Amino acid sequence: MALGSVALWRAATNGNEVMNLIQQLEAEQIAKLTANKKIPDFRPGDTLKVGVKVVEGERTRVQNYEGVCIARANKGMGSSFTVRKISFGEGVERVFPLYSPNIDSIDVVRKGAVRRAKLYYLRGRTGKSARIAERRDNRPAKAEAAE
């Protein structure tokens, strides 16, 4: 493409139509996936209980994975979050895609008060130093505010 034709193409397409189309398709997919599954508002520091679908032979069952959310990446359809728990004295982390069909449910067990977006420092801590204080929201819930 010559330099002049690039300028003409940008003028004809306003430069952003392709990106807007991708964002629009992604928003439609997210709306379709969240129509039948409620995803709660949660942040790093919150204790989550994630119901994961596990296939054993021909049977499918839901296995709960409970731990502290230490990271969240909001990338549209590629959004994910990391949950850390201590299992038999060993730290275990698991990364879940937010819109995965293998996630049955996400429940917020407890809200944590932290001042970081990524809580990777918890990897080096054990016992009382790894505790997170509880966050107290003084604001009314969104459902009550809408009434």
C-alpha positions, -999 to 999 in steps of 0.1 A, spaced: 0 0 0 13 34 -9 13 61 17 -15 80 0 -38 49 -1 -33 43 36 -45 79 43 -75 73 20 -83 40 38 -81 57 72 -103 85 60 -128 61 45 -130 38 76 -125 65 103 -96 43 115 -115 28 144 -143 9 127 -124 -24 127 -116 -21 164 -152 -11 172 -164 -42 154 -142 -64 175 -152 -47 207 -189 -50 197 -185 -87 190 -167 -93 223 -194 -74 242 -221 -95 226 -203 -127 236 -199 -115 272 -236 -106 273 -245 -140 260 -223 -158 285 -235 -138 315 -272 -140 307 -276 -174 325 -247 -171 349 -243 -143 375 -207 -131 381 -204 -111 414 -183 -80 419 -151 -91 435 -116 -77 440 -82 -89 450 -82 -97 487 -117 -112 486 -122 -148 497 -140 -167 469 -156 -200 466 -154 -211 429 -176 -240 418 -156 -259 391 -172 -285 369 -151 -317 371 -157 -346 346 -152 -381 361 -159 -408 335 -194 -400 322 -204 -380 354 -200 -343 359 -199 -329 394 -191 -295 409 -160 -292 431 -156 -261 452 -123 -243 453 -121 -217 481 -93 -193 486 -81 -156 484 -83 -138 451 -47 -125 446 -50 -111 411 -76 -102 385 -70 -94 349 -98 -76 331 -92 -83 294 -127 -86 279 -133 -122 269 -98 -131 281 -105 -119 317 -92 -141 344 -85 -142 382 -61 -161 404 -72 -178 436 -47 -189 463 -54 -214 491 -33 -234 515 -39 -271 510 -23 -296 535 3 -269 544 13 -262 508 2 -230 489 -18 -238 458 -28 -212 432 -52 -217 403 -60 -193 375 -96 -193 363 -108 -177 331 -138 -155 342 -161 -166 314 -152 -203 313 -180 -227 308 -162 -250 334 -170 -225 361 -204 -233 376 -205 -205 402 -185 -178 420 -194 -168 455 -178 -141 476 -174 -155 511 -156 -126 526 -144 -92 514 -108 -82 522 -93 -48 527 -61 -45 506 -43 -16 489 -28 -35 460 -41 -48 427 -18 -79 428 -12 -97 461 18 -118 450 35 -108 482 13 -134 500 33 -162 484 62 -155 507 41 -152 539 25 -179 561 4 -179 592 -7 -146 608 13 -124 584 -7 -137 555 -40 -127 570 -61 -100 553 -84 -76 573 -121 -76 564 -134 -47 543 -165 -30 557 -186 -13 531 -207 15 547 -225 21 514 -258 4 507 -258 -25 483 -266 -18 446 -299 -36 448 -311 -15 477 -298 17 460 -318 9 428 -351 9 446 
